[in-house]
Amino acid sequence: MTAVGGLWRNWGRSEAVRPQRVERPASAEAVQRAVQAAAAKGMRIKAVGAGHSFTGIAVAPGVQLDLEDLSGVLDVDAERGRVTLAAGTHLHQLPRLLRPHGLALENMGDIDRQTIAGATSTGTHGTGGSFGGLATQVVGLTLVTGTGELLHIDETENADLLPAARLGLGALGVIVDITLQCVPAYLLQAVERPEPLQETLDGYLERSAREDHFEFYWFPHTETALTKTNTRLPLTAERKPLSRAGRWVDDELLANGVYRGVCALGTVAPAVIPPFSRLAQRMTGNRDFTDLSPAVFVTNRTVRFREQEYALPREAVPAALAEVKALIERRGWRISFPIEVRSAAADDLWLSTAYGRESGYIAVHRYYREDQREYFAAVEEIMVAHEGRPHWGKLHTRDAEALRALYPRFDDFLAVRDRLDPDRRFENAYLRRVLGP
């Protein structure tokens, strides 16, 4: 299906574009035809998923490929626990699709609105010192290259391309399917507790290494961290889910409804933010429940925001967060959104933010109606000083020259890009900045 392009905006309202043309392919062959047609006309072409990246990584001024109709399970290898999904399948659809096969994702982030291709291509991750990001679960994929070739990549076919293609930023081709290595379905026991911030920082390295999935949130203007510790349990363990009413009060009424109102009020009356943050840390983050893993990993987020996140060598996280705290106090800023701290295992994906090092993540946010630039720029200076690598889908100002120094296999990735997209059919302004021409 082809249409004249209307205005496209991402979820965080940080990017907008009016494509020259929008196509909605429903098959790999239709994607091939779209790429070949764009090449014949000298146009650039980009696939778009759910629009949950805050950067311009999916902006398509030329031909925009909406992969919404490229969705669902294509194949299941029950013996090896592998599932092949069409690229436009959303993460929130996976529990329903995987449940009949007794499978689950090894790890997830706390948002599930993204498509599987968009999430893996941008380095989406959850938390867990012994677990990698979502792209580390990819064992194979099929993409359409810049020359219109349908190319399959896995451990036995074009295996040399796998470390680049599993997290390819959309720069190597249009992914049409992805094969994930899943695990048997499991439960998570979630323990959420408020704890003194300094104690949490002091114990961060040990807890990130010891616990299955540990993270915490810190509301600026408080001295309390809201810790979340998820422990993996077999399906045979007892489920103790939150009541429907309790989840609605905590996750919808307070975390979304009331919080949206406070953020909006804070844009015109910033003085309300510190007392609300102190109230919020007293009213939330004190729960203990056990449920199927997706129900614990994922939190519904309806308050729009913009985000910047950096991956640091894990041992640098406590000092870096202390510097951010001092920065906020020194500048007198009123920050309504909490700062999120997570971790991930080292991996071997060439452009992964956790490539070759155990990593910790610090993410800062601002309500989407606020100007985030001064805050994010100052925080970014701290992250850069600690050898931070920016999340590809979240706001940052780094360019190819700076990023090359952070990624030992950066030029190897560019060589794969030259091979699969020699004419830069998939280039846009963001990729030109972070990868070079």
C-alpha positions as CSV (number, residue, x, y, z in Angstrom):
1,M,0.0,0.0,0.0
2,T,1.3,3.4,-1.0
3,A,0.1,6.8,0.2
4,V,1.1,10.5,0.1
5,G,3.0,11.2,3.3
6,G,1.3,13.0,6.1
7,L,3.0,14.4,9.1
8,W,4.8,11.8,11.2
9,R,5.8,12.5,14.8
10,N,7.6,10.2,17.3
11,W,6.1,9.4,20.7
12,G,8.2,11.9,22.6
13,R,7.3,14.7,20.1
14,S,11.1,15.4,19.6
15,E,11.0,14.6,15.9
16,A,8.6,15.2,13.0
17,V,8.8,14.8,9.3
18,R,6.4,14.8,6.3
19,P,7.6,11.9,4.1
20,Q,7.3,12.2,0.3
21,R,5.7,8.8,0.2
22,V,4.5,6.2,2.7
23,E,4.4,2.5,1.9
24,R,2.9,-0.3,4.1
25,P,4.4,-3.6,2.9
26,A,2.8,-6.8,4.1
27,S,5.6,-9.2,3.0
28,A,9.3,-9.4,2.5
29,E,8.8,-9.3,-1.3
30,A,6.8,-6.0,-0.9
31,V,9.7,-4.5,1.1
32,Q,12.1,-5.6,-1.7
33,R,10.0,-3.9,-4.3
34,A,9.8,-0.7,-2.3
35,V,13.6,-0.5,-1.8
36,Q,14.2,-1.3,-5.5
37,A,11.7,1.4,-6.6
38,A,13.3,3.9,-4.2
39,A,16.7,3.1,-5.7
40,A,15.4,3.5,-9.2
41,K,14.2,7.0,-8.4
42,G,17.3,8.0,-6.4
43,M,15.2,8.3,-3.2
44,R,16.2,7.4,0.4
45,I,14.0,5.0,2.3
46,K,13.6,4.2,6.0
47,A,11.5,1.7,8.0
48,V,9.6,3.0,11.0
49,G,8.3,1.1,13.9
50,A,6.4,2.5,16.9
51,G,8.3,5.8,17.0
52,H,9.6,5.3,20.5
53,S,13.1,6.6,19.7
54,F,13.7,10.1,20.9
55,T,16.5,10.7,18.3
56,G,15.9,11.1,14.6
57,I,17.0,7.5,13.9
58,A,13.7,6.6,12.1
59,V,13.0,9.9,10.4
60,A,12.2,9.3,6.7
61,P,12.0,12.4,4.6
62,G,11.9,10.3,1.4
63,V,10.0,7.0,1.5
64,Q,8.7,5.9,4.8
65,L,8.1,2.1,5.3
66,D,5.4,1.5,7.9
67,L,5.9,-2.2,8.9
68,E,2.7,-2.4,10.9
69,D,1.3,-5.1,8.5
70,L,4.5,-7.2,8.8
71,S,3.6,-8.8,12.1
72,G,3.3,-12.1,13.9
73,V,5.0,-15.5,14.4
74,L,6.6,-16.9,11.3
75,D,8.2,-20.0,12.7
76,V,8.9,-21.8,16.0
77,D,11.8,-24.2,16.7
78,A,10.4,-25.7,19.8
79,E,13.4,-28.0,20.4
80,R,15.8,-25.0,20.5
81,G,13.4,-22.5,22.0
82,R,13.7,-20.2,19.0
83,V,10.9,-18.0,17.5
84,T,11.0,-16.1,14.2
85,L,8.9,-13.0,14.2
86,A,8.0,-10.6,11.5
87,A,9.8,-7.3,12.0
88,G,6.8,-5.1,12.8
89,T,5.6,-7.3,15.7
90,H,5.3,-5.2,18.9
91,L,6.9,-6.3,22.1
92,H,3.5,-6.1,23.9
93,Q,2.2,-8.8,21.6
94,L,4.9,-11.3,22.5
95,P,3.4,-12.7,25.8
96,R,0.3,-13.8,23.8
97,L,2.4,-15.1,20.9
98,L,4.9,-17.0,23.0
99,R,2.6,-18.3,25.7
100,P,1.3,-21.3,23.6
101,H,4.9,-22.5,23.2
102,G,5.8,-22.1,26.9
103,L,8.5,-19.5,26.1
104,A,9.4,-16.0,27.2
105,L,12.1,-13.3,26.5
106,E,15.2,-13.7,28.7
107,N,15.0,-10.1,29.6
108,M,12.8,-7.1,28.8
109,G,12.8,-3.3,29.3
110,D,10.0,-1.5,31.1
111,I,8.3,-0.3,27.9
112,D,6.8,-2.7,25.4
113,R,5.3,-0.4,22.8
114,Q,8.2,-0.8,20.4
115,T,8.5,-3.2,17.5
116,I,10.9,-6.0,17.7
117,A,13.0,-4.6,14.8
118,G,13.1,-1.1,16.2
119,A,13.9,-2.2,19.7
120,T,16.8,-4.5,18.7
121,S,18.2,-2.0,16.1
122,T,18.5,0.8,18.6
123,G,19.9,-1.2,21.6
124,T,16.9,-1.3,23.8
125,H,17.7,-3.1,27.1
126,G,16.3,-3.9,30.5
127,T,18.3,-4.4,33.7
128,G,20.3,-7.2,35.1
129,G,24.0,-7.4,35.6
130,S,24.3,-10.9,34.1
131,F,21.9,-10.2,31.2
132,G,22.4,-8.5,27.9
133,G,20.1,-6.1,26.0
134,L,17.3,-7.3,23.7
135,A,19.6,-7.5,20.7
136,T,21.8,-10.1,22.4
137,Q,18.8,-12.5,22.2
138,V,18.8,-12.2,18.3
139,V,20.3,-15.3,16.7
140,G,19.2,-14.6,13.1
141,L,17.5,-12.1,10.9
142,T,16.6,-11.4,7.3
143,L,16.9,-7.9,5.8
144,V,16.6,-6.2,2.4
145,T,19.9,-4.5,1.6
146,G,20.4,-1.2,-0.2
147,T,20.7,-3.0,-3.5
148,G,17.3,-4.8,-3.0
149,E,18.8,-8.2,-2.1
150,L,17.0,-10.3,0.5
151,L,19.8,-11.4,2.8
152,H,19.6,-13.9,5.6
153,I,22.1,-13.7,8.5
154,D,22.6,-16.3,11.3
155,E,25.3,-18.4,12.9
156,T,25.7,-20.5,9.7
157,E,24.8,-18.2,6.9
158,N,26.6,-14.9,6.5
159,A,27.8,-15.3,10.1
160,D,30.5,-12.7,9.8
161,L,27.7,-10.1,9.5
162,L,25.8,-11.1,12.7
163,P,27.8,-8.9,15.2
164,A,26.9,-5.8,13.1
165,A,23.4,-6.7,12.0
166,R,21.9,-7.7,15.4
167,L,22.2,-4.0,16.4
168,G,22.4,-2.2,13.1
169,L,20.7,1.2,13.7
170,G,18.6,0.7,10.5
171,A,21.8,1.5,8.6
172,L,22.4,-1.9,7.0
173,G,19.0,-2.6,5.5
174,V,15.3,-3.0,6.2
175,I,14.8,-6.0,8.6
176,V,11.8,-8.2,7.6
177,D,12.1,-10.9,10.2
178,I,14.1,-11.7,13.4
179,T,14.8,-15.0,15.1
180,L,15.0,-14.8,18.9
181,Q,16.5,-17.2,21.3
182,C,13.9,-17.5,24.0
183,V,13.9,-19.3,27.4
184,P,11.2,-21.3,29.2
185,A,8.5,-19.1,30.6
186,Y,9.2,-18.1,34.2
187,L,7.9,-16.0,37.1
188,L,9.5,-12.9,38.7
189,Q,9.3,-12.0,42.3
190,A,9.3,-8.2,42.5
191,V,10.4,-6.4,45.6
192,E,10.1,-2.6,45.4
193,R,11.3,-0.6,48.4
194,P,12.3,3.0,49.2
195,E,15.9,3.1,50.6
196,P,18.3,5.9,51.5
197,L,20.0,7.1,48.3
198,Q,23.5,7.0,49.7
199,E,23.1,3.4,50.9
200,T,21.7,2.5,47.5
201,L,24.7,4.0,45.7
202,D,27.1,2.3,48.1
203,G,25.5,-1.1,47.4
204,Y,24.8,-0.6,43.6
205,L,27.8,-2.6,42.3
206,E,27.3,-5.5,44.6
207,R,23.6,-5.7,44.1
208,S,23.9,-5.3,40.3
209,A,26.2,-8.3,40.3
210,R,24.3,-10.4,42.9
211,E,20.6,-9.8,42.0
212,D,18.9,-11.1,38.9
213,H,17.5,-7.7,37.9
214,F,18.2,-4.7,40.1
215,E,17.5,-1.0,39.3
216,F,16.5,2.1,41.1
217,Y,14.9,5.5,40.6
218,W,15.9,8.7,42.3
219,F,13.6,11.6,42.4
220,P,15.7,14.8,42.4
221,H,15.1,17.0,45.5
222,T,14.9,13.9,47.8
223,E,17.4,11.7,49.5
224,T,15.6,8.5,48.8
225,A,16.0,5.9,46.0
226,L,13.1,3.7,44.9
227,T,14.7,0.2,44.4
228,K,13.3,-2.6,42.3
229,T,14.7,-6.1,42.7
230,N,13.3,-8.9,40.5
231,T,14.2,-12.5,41.2
232,R,13.7,-15.2,38.6
233,L,11.5,-18.2,39.8
234,P,10.2,-21.3,38.0
235,L,6.6,-21.4,36.7
236,T,5.9,-23.9,39.5
237,A,6.4,-21.3,42.1
238,E,3.4,-19.6,43.6
239,R,2.0,-16.6,41.8
240,K,1.1,-13.6,44.0
241,P,0.1,-11.0,41.5
242,L,-1.0,-7.5,42.3
243,S,-4.7,-7.0,42.6
244,R,-6.3,-5.3,39.6
245,A,-7.4,-2.4,41.9
246,G,-4.0,-2.1,43.5
247,R,-2.2,-2.1,40.1
248,W,-4.6,0.5,38.8
249,V,-4.1,2.8,41.8
250,D,-0.3,2.6,41.7
251,D,0.4,2.4,37.9
252,E,-2.5,4.3,36.4
253,L,-4.0,6.8,38.9
254,L,-0.7,7.8,40.6
255,A,2.1,7.1,38.1
256,N,0.2,8.3,35.1
257,G,-2.9,10.4,36.0
258,V,-1.8,12.4,39.0
259,Y,1.8,12.6,37.7
260,R,0.7,14.0,34.3
261,G,-1.1,16.8,36.1
262,V,1.9,17.6,38.3
263,C,4.2,17.7,35.3
264,A,1.9,20.0,33.4
265,L,1.6,22.3,36.5
266,G,5.4,22.2,36.9
267,T,5.9,23.8,33.6
268,V,4.2,27.0,34.8
269,A,4.9,26.7,38.5
270,P,8.2,24.9,39.1
271,A,8.1,25.4,42.8
272,V,5.5,22.6,43.1
273,I,8.0,20.0,41.9
274,P,10.2,19.4,45.0
275,P,7.4,18.9,47.5
276,F,5.6,16.6,45.0
277,S,8.8,14.6,44.5
278,R,9.1,14.1,48.3
279,L,5.5,13.1,48.5
280,A,5.8,10.7,45.5
281,Q,8.8,8.8,47.0
282,R,6.7,8.3,50.2
283,M,3.6,7.1,48.4
284,T,5.2,4.7,45.8
285,G,7.8,2.0,45.6
286,N,6.7,-0.3,48.5
287,R,5.4,-3.6,47.0
288,D,6.1,-7.3,46.9
289,F,4.5,-9.5,44.3
290,T,5.1,-12.4,42.0
291,D,3.8,-12.8,38.5
292,L,4.7,-13.9,34.9
293,S,7.8,-12.1,33.8
294,P,6.2,-9.7,31.3
295,A,3.8,-8.5,33.9
296,V,6.7,-7.6,36.2
297,F,9.2,-6.2,33.7
298,V,6.7,-3.8,32.0
299,T,5.2,-0.7,33.3
300,N,2.5,1.3,31.4
301,R,3.8,4.8,30.6
302,T,1.4,7.3,29.2
303,V,3.0,10.6,30.4
304,R,5.0,11.8,27.5
305,F,8.7,12.7,28.1
306,R,12.0,13.0,26.5
307,E,15.0,11.0,27.5
308,Q,18.8,10.9,27.4
309,E,20.6,7.8,28.6
310,Y,24.3,6.9,28.8
311,A,26.0,3.6,29.4
312,L,29.1,3.8,31.6
313,P,31.6,1.4,32.9
314,R,29.6,0.0,35.7
315,E,32.0,1.0,38.4
316,A,31.6,4.7,37.4
317,V,27.9,4.9,38.0
318,P,27.8,5.9,41.7
319,A,30.3,8.7,41.2
320,A,28.5,9.9,38.0
321,L,25.1,10.0,39.7
322,A,26.5,11.9,42.6
323,E,27.8,14.5,40.2
324,V,24.4,14.8,38.5
325,K,22.8,15.3,41.9
326,A,25.3,18.0,42.8
327,L,24.7,19.6,39.4
328,I,20.9,19.8,39.9
329,E,21.4,21.3,43.3
330,R,24.0,23.8,42.1
331,R,21.9,25.0,39.2
332,G,18.7,25.2,41.2
333,W,16.7,23.3,38.6
334,R,13.3,21.8,39.3
335,I,13.3,18.3,37.8
336,S,10.0,16.5,38.0
337,F,11.1,13.2,36.4
338,P,13.1,10.6,38.4
339,I,16.6,9.5,37.2
340,E,16.7,5.8,36.3
341,V,19.8,3.6,37.0
342,R,20.1,0.1,35.5
343,S,22.8,-2.4,34.5
344,A,23.7,-4.9,31.7
345,A,26.3,-7.6,31.1
346,A,29.1,-7.1,28.6
347,D,28.4,-8.3,25.1
348,D,30.1,-8.6,21.7
349,L,27.7,-6.7,19.4
350,W,29.8,-4.1,17.7
351,L,27.6,-1.1,18.3
352,S,26.1,-2.2,21.6
353,T,26.5,0.3,24.4
354,A,27.6,-2.6,26.5
355,Y,30.2,-3.9,24.0
356,G,33.2,-5.4,25.8
357,R,32.4,-4.0,29.3
358,E,30.0,-4.6,32.2
359,S,27.8,-1.5,32.0
360,G,25.6,0.7,34.1
361,Y,23.0,3.1,32.7
362,I,21.9,6.5,33.9
363,A,18.8,7.9,32.2
364,V,17.5,11.4,32.7
365,H,14.1,12.6,31.5
366,R,12.0,15.7,31.2
367,Y,8.4,16.2,30.6
368,Y,7.9,16.7,26.8
369,R,6.5,20.2,27.2
370,E,9.6,21.4,29.0
371,D,12.9,22.4,27.3
372,Q,15.3,19.7,28.1
373,R,18.4,21.0,26.3
374,E,20.2,22.8,29.1
375,Y,19.7,19.9,31.6
376,F,20.6,17.2,29.1
377,A,23.7,19.1,27.8
378,A,25.1,19.5,31.3
379,V,24.4,15.9,32.2
380,E,26.0,14.8,29.0
381,E,29.2,16.5,29.9
382,I,29.4,14.4,33.1
383,M,28.6,11.2,31.2
384,V,31.3,11.9,28.5
385,A,33.9,12.5,31.2
386,H,33.1,8.9,32.4
387,E,33.6,7.4,29.0
388,G,29.8,7.1,28.5
389,R,28.2,5.7,25.4
390,P,24.9,7.3,24.4
391,H,21.8,5.2,23.8
392,W,21.2,5.3,20.0
393,G,17.5,5.9,20.4
394,K,17.7,8.6,23.1
395,L,18.7,12.2,22.9
396,H,22.5,13.1,22.7
397,T,24.8,15.3,20.7
398,R,27.7,12.9,19.9
399,D,29.0,12.5,16.4
400,A,30.9,9.9,14.4
401,E,34.4,11.2,15.4
402,A,33.6,11.0,19.1
403,L,31.8,7.6,18.8
404,R,34.6,6.0,16.9
405,A,36.8,6.4,20.0
406,L,34.3,4.6,22.2
407,Y,33.6,1.6,19.9
408,P,36.6,-0.6,19.0
409,R,34.7,-2.2,16.1
410,F,33.3,1.1,14.8
411,D,35.1,1.0,11.5
412,D,34.3,-2.7,11.0
413,F,30.6,-1.7,11.2
414,L,31.2,1.0,8.6
415,A,32.8,-1.6,6.3
416,V,29.6,-3.7,6.6
417,R,27.5,-0.7,5.9
418,D,29.6,0.0,2.8
419,R,29.0,-3.6,1.6
420,L,25.2,-3.7,2.3
421,D,24.2,-0.1,1.6
422,P,26.9,1.4,-0.7
423,D,24.6,4.1,-2.0
424,R,23.4,5.1,1.5
425,R,19.8,4.3,0.6
426,F,18.9,4.1,4.3
427,E,20.7,7.2,5.4
428,N,19.1,10.2,7.1
429,A,20.5,13.2,9.0
430,Y,20.9,11.3,12.3
431,L,22.8,8.4,10.8
432,R,25.0,10.8,8.9
433,R,25.9,12.5,12.2
434,V,26.6,9.3,14.2
435,L,28.2,7.2,11.4
436,G,29.5,9.7,9.0
437,P,28.7,10.0,5.3
